Amino acid sequence: MPALPSGVDPAWLPPEVFRPLGSRRTLILGTGPLVDTVHGEVAGACARFGGEVVRDARAQGAPYDLVLELGRQGEEGDGLGDEGYALVRAEGVTRVTAAGQAGLLYGLFHLVRLGEAAFEGERARETHRPALALRMLDHWDNVAVHPVMGQVERGYSGGSLFWRDGLARGSRDELERVRCYGRLLAASGINAVTVNNVNVHETEAHLLTDRIGEVAAIADALRPYGIRTHLSVSFAAPVVLGGLPTADPLDAAVADWWAETTGRVYAAIPDFGGYVVKADSEGQPGPFTYGRSHADGANMLAAALAPYGATVHWRAFVYNHRQDWRDRSVDRARAAYDHFAPLDGQFAPNAVLQVKHGPMDFQTREPVSPVIGALPNTRLAVEIQATQEYTGQQKHVCWLGPMWSDALRFRRGGEDGPSVGDLARGGGLVAVSSAGDDPFWTGHPLAQANLYAVGRLAWQPDADPRAILHEWIELSFAPEETADPARLRSGLRAVLDGSWRTYEKYTAPLGIGFMVQPGHHYGPSVDGYEYSPWGTYHFADRDGVGVDRSQATGTGYAGQYAKPWAQAYESPETCPDELLLFFHHVPYGHVLHSGETVIQHIYDTHFEGVEEVEEAHRVWAGLADLVDSARHARVAERYEEQLRSAREWRDHINTYFFRKSGVPDARGRRIY
């Protein structure tokens, strides 16, 4: 068990949650580095709470409360794979068995989640295995401080856990914190981390070659918790680092350079996970320079990784970021599908197409990307964003579990078709990390719930997000250790459970996005991107608002979906209200399925959103006697900013649309 640095929040692994485990007698059977980690966790808990741990196969006959066993033959190991485990309780003994070391580690953390319930009564044998083999966090961390984006691009939690001012963090305390981070991730189900930004600048490019030793040190710190290290690489690396005149993926010298370089990577990091690539997007180099396709580029890297059983994750975030706002036929939402759907079946088996869950850019409300499910012969990973770039930047409470759950449960082909979670089985779930070197890991302590949810939804994409939130509350706040468990639980649920929809209410309505300040993306600016080259428009005028993406009269984007959804999205009458303005330009007087007009919905929701933040602020203040004082103070401080910002959003949005439409609020509230 690593030592948490002084002043750092324990997040969802505070010492108290190990009491049920640490107060009992445990036998551990099996060998290997991850079994050593399991033993260290149990031994640390026993030292604190008075239990005993034995690691000796000859002691099997003695009485134990818990047996953690690796490699047991028979039904317990059948079908579990390297990461699955079985749990049973009979005759007063709780037993966890696993065929692989990682499975035993995940089984241990499952016991921590269960608490005392793991040691009560009888429990029929149950098996647990992850639905998705790869469950990864992408860190958008820069090695050198970027002049615009800083140390962490879209980072709202201080500096990088891995890098500081051009160098890897290498002190004992810093690497211990990285190890603690790996522990938190493993406890939620994460098994892979990419340690640098997908926007690979010149300094970061060198991590692949002469600075691979720094990556290896990070990998060493994460490995004890089963976390494999991945690296974002520049497609132009053969030119930038290798001195070649070209990075053409079909050039034999380029392929040889990647093969040799990859061999040196594996010499330094034998369990290296693979590469992540952003190519031909937002200025990053790619195969288009040489007249090649994305499949050509991905397959060249896949060939270099194939001897090691590794993958290249090729991001599908490719679009025209120099769009003419005057040209309404160009639609950024269409871009990923238009680029990649024709390439289905052309990608190598170890090339994974990494697709954002929505077609735009992690907005508060988007439809599920039509790329997901459109390439049945291509491995697919779904990308979500834990860092709250467009959802309050960890200054606002915005529990994203329900948003991600909705996306993962979406069935592109209708009720009988596979869900997004099913389609991600080939490539996994990837999230942009929200963690940094802030004492609370995520800046806002309640934003830890989002980081936790990534791992739990990656393990089980159809999990109930309310159950995940309950788990996080029980682990992070240990209500039973407080004077009033019921009040603490109900208060935390009250401020978190509906917070995504509260945020949506006081920001951008009905599927419209990007009404944010350009560049940093915090706070309202209704027309901030309206006349920009980035392709992020709402087209509000005196008569109405929204983007016509129908096949009949618009950009045709709705037609990229399979028939059930293409039909639903095609017409304002059948389009879900929450996505109406994403798909249609409608008059302000258009009547929603709710019975409200569009303009009245805008007014009502923005007033409601502020009122809900005021109530959440009040509820949080009332929990001061039940929450750690430092944690409570940080959240209270963030609520002050959230309330200020919510009022600003309300007044900007309502005033803008009142002035555009000339329609007064039916309830007579003040609009400026």
Disulfide bonds with the S-S distance in Angstrom:
none
